[in-house]
Amino acid sequence: MKSAVILLPSLFTAAAKAWGGLGHETIAWIAQSYVSTTTAAAVKDLLDSKQSDYMANVSTWADSYRYTSAGSWSAPLHFIDANDNPPSSCSVDYGRDCGSSGCSISAIVNYTSILRDVDSKQAEKYYAVKFLIHFIGDLHQPLHDEALERGGNGINVTFQGKHTNLHHIWDTEIVELLANGSSAEQLARTLTASIKTGEYGWDVESWLVGTTLNDTVSTALTWASEANAYVCEDVLSAGIDAVEEGDLSGSYYQAHFDVARTQIARAGYRLGAWLNLIFTGQTAS
């Protein structure tokens, strides 16, 4: 089984963030609404935190770490390069797509194992929970589950008059535009309400189908495959040439922003449930 190696990084701050800081922090805030009292206490203890934003506060740490010389080894763990053929066909194959240096799925497997192992050192668990909070978020961004043009990084696009790339707008610009000035906590509150009593309420039980600690690879692969399918169905449904024309903050955004919104909601809900499984043995809070 492929696995990510646990290293013990030093603490620091830096600026690079995937899903954008807003996306990752929103996911963490949603998760905080779904963890049990026992899980919250365990995570706070590992993070040595008494802050109300104990998960949101560390949700972008893994992105900062990867852009340091000490943390460059962790860069492959933020994605899995699905070698498929969008928009004709999309698929994720763990054996085919997870490289020798690891990937998001192997990282989730590894850091989940560390958190469950009673013999793991406290320092190992401290970093494991921070990585897990981030990588479950990354796994839900469709282009983090795609190899084509380096997950869209090589596809030049325009968004709100700014020249950037397709991966970046899915990480950052689309989320910021749909937030409409809301903070991560405010956006999380809106999405949590949609999960509990709103548009996602009828479907939320399906979000955890097949979620099990007995087969972490299968669970993470299910989530990655679901996100990857959006590359064919939405992100690149009309092909590369179509997204390279015009400004994507117009009709493209209107057609596809709900994918980003839904994936952030799913990631937060699943992160909370996954942590509950690790620390209490059940998904419910």
N, C-alpha and C positions, 0 to 999 in steps of 0.2 A: 504494500500500500504506500502510495506517495505520502510524504508528510513534510510539514514545514519545521525547520529547526528552531528551537526556542533559544533566543539570545537575550541577554539582559542589557537593554539600551540605557543610556544616560538620559536625563530629563533636559529638555530645551524647548524653545518655541521656534516656529518657522511659519511660512505663509501658504504653502501649496496645499490645496484641499480638493478631493474628488466628491461627487454629488454636490459639490460646493459646501462650504461650511453650513449654510442654511439648511441644505438637505439632510446632512448627517445629524445636525443638532435637532432638527425636527423629528427624525426617526428615533433618536434617543429619548426625546421628551414623550413621544407616543409610548415607547416601551416602558417608561417610568409609570405610565398610567395603568399598565397591565401586569406589572410584577407584583407578587405577593409581598406581604410584610416581611416574611422570612427571607425572600429573595433580595428585597431591597436592603435589608440589614446585612446580608452576606456580601453584596456588591459594595456597599458603603464601607464595610470593614476591609475588604480587599484594597479598595482605593484610598482608604484612610480619609474618608470624606464625610463631612456633616452637611454639605451644601445641598440646597434644594435641587440643583441641576447636576447632581453627582455623575450621571451618565452623559448628559449633554456636554458637560464641561470637558470630557475626555474623548468625545466622539470623533474629533478630527486629528487627534494626536498621531495616529498611524500614518496619516498623509504627511504631516510635518516630519516624522521620523524617516520616512522613505527617501526624502530629499537631502539627507545628511550622509556623510561618508560612512558613518557607523551603521546607518540603516538602509543602505542601498540594496543589501541582500533581500530585503522584504518587498521590493517593488513588484516582483511577479505574483505576490500573494493577493494583490488587489483585483485581480481579474482571472478569467479563464478564456483562453483564445480559441473559441469555437471555429474550427476549420470547415465551415459550411459554405453555402453559396447563396447569400441573400441577393435579391428578394425571392429567388426561385425556391430555395429550400433553407430552412434553419434547423439546427440541431446542436446539442451539446453531448459529446461523448467523453466521459472522464478519462478513459484510457488513451484516447486519441489526442485530447486537447490540453490535458494538464501536463505541463512540461517537467523536466527533470529538476528544475529549481522550485517546483511547487506552483500552486495556483490558489485561487480563493476557496475552492472546495477543500483541497487538502489542508489549507490553513484552518478552516472552520473545524475540520475533523481533529486536527492536532490540538488546537487551543481548547476545544471542548473536552478532549481527553485529559489535558493538563488540569482543567478545573475540576474534573470528576475524580482525579487520582488523589487519594488521601496522602500519598507519599510525596506529592509535588510540594516544592518549597513555596513559601509565601510570596517571595519575589517573582517566581515563575507564574503564579496565579495572578499576581498584580498586572503583569504585562499581558497575560493570556486574556483576561477579561477586557482590557482596553482594545486589544486586537480584535476580539470577537465582536464587540460593539460596533466596530468600524466595518469589518469584512462582511458581516451580514447585510449591512447597508449597501456596500459596494455590489454585492451579488445581485441586488434587485435593480441596478441601473442597467438597462438592456445592452448598452455598448461596452459594459464591463464583461459581457459574455459573448464577445464577438472578435474574431481575428481580422476581418476585412479592413484594410487600410488602418491597421493598428487600432482597432476599435473605433474607427471614425476619426481618429486624430489626423489622418492624412487626407480627409475630405474637407476642402475649403468651402466655407459658407459665410453668409452675411446675416447678422441678427441685430435689429435696431440700428442699422447703419454701420455696425462694427464688423470688421473682417476677423473671423475666427475659424474654428473648425467644428465639425458636427459633434464630436465627443464633448467638447467644452460646453456647447449650448445645452446638451442634455445633462451634463453635470451641474451647470450653474445658471445660465441665463433663463431657461424655461422655468426653473423652480423659482427664481427671483421674480419673474414676471407674474407667475400665478399667485405668488405670495402678496403681491401688490402692496409692498411696504410693511407687511406684518413681520414680527419677529418670529424666530423659530418656535418659541413657546406659544405664541398666538396661533401660528399655523398648525401646530400640533394639537392645540385645543379644538380647532375647527375640524381637523381630520379625525380626532378621537370621537367627537360628537357624531361624525358621519359613520364611524365604525359601530358605535353603540346604538344609535337610534335613527341614523340617516341612510344615505344611499348605499352604504356597504353592509348594512345590518343583515340583509337577507342572504348575503353571500359569505359572510365572515367565517362561518364554520368550515367552509370548504378550504379556507386558507391554511388550515392545519391538518388536512387530510394527509396521512402518510408520515406525519412528523413523529420521529422516534429516535431515541438515543441508541437503539439497538442497531441502527444502520444509518449512521451520520452521513455517509457518502450519498446514500439514496435520497435522504432528506434534502441535503444541499443541492444535489443534482436536479431534483424536482423544481426547486426554487430557481436555479440557474436556467433550466430549460424553459420555464414559464417566461422569464425575462427575455431570453434569447428569441423566443417566438415573436416578440414585439418588433424585433429588427426587421423581419419579413412583413409583418402585418401593419406596422405603423412607421417606424423610424426610417426605413428605406423602402417602403412599399412601392414607390414609383421609380426606384433606382437612384444611382449616384448622380446622374446628370440632372435630375429633377431638383435635388436639394442644392446643387451648385448654382442654380439660377434664382434670381430674385432675393428678396429679404424674407427670411424664415420666421420673422416675428409677426407676420400677417396670417395668411390662410394656413400655412404649415403649423404654426403655433396653435391656432384655433382647432385644428383637426387632431392634434396629438398631445396637447398639454395634460389631458386627463390620464394619459398613460403614466406620466411622471407623478402625478398626484396619487394615483392608485398604487403605484409601486412604492412610494414613500409610506403610504398608509400600511401596506402589507408588510414592509420591512420592519416598521415599528412594532406592529402587532406580533409578528413572528419573533422578533428579537426578545420581546417581553416573555412570550411563551417558551422560547428556547432556554432562557435563563431560569425560568420557573422549573422547567424539566431538570436542569442541571442541579439546582439547589433544593428542590422539593419533590421531584419525581412526577410532577403533574403539570400540565400546561396552564391550567386555570389559576387565576390570582385569588 
